[in-house]
Amino acid sequence: MPGIDPSVAPSGAGCVECDAAGGWWVHLRRCAQCGHVGCCDTSPSQHATAHFKATGHPYIQSFEPGESWFWNFETETASEGPALREPDSHPDGQPVPGPVERLPADWQQHLNG
């Protein structure tokens, strides 16, 4: 399927840009084309959407344990898709939001609605 490469591994267990900048996220999303892991639109920095805008890679998959849905940025629709290369989520013990040591005391005030 164009825009999805099941052979590509995820870029890591957390949002690439948040980890680099010392930031935090609510939920994680994985680019189904290149494996980039970014933070969701509820997160302060919205790196998964920024990745789509920068690259044009249309599909993300939830990178949360127990979730397998895909989102198509071009059509703004959710769907099912093929199994992607393991791991298919961040580690089960990783907190949401996280990482906990980087959360500000007023983290709820920083969420995007």
Secondary structure, DSSP 8 states (H G I E B T S, - for coil): -TT--TT---S-SS-HHHHHHT--BSSEEEETTT--EEE-TTSSS-HHHHHHHHH---EEEE-STT---EEETTTTEEE-----SS--SS-TTS-SSB-GGG--TTGGGG---
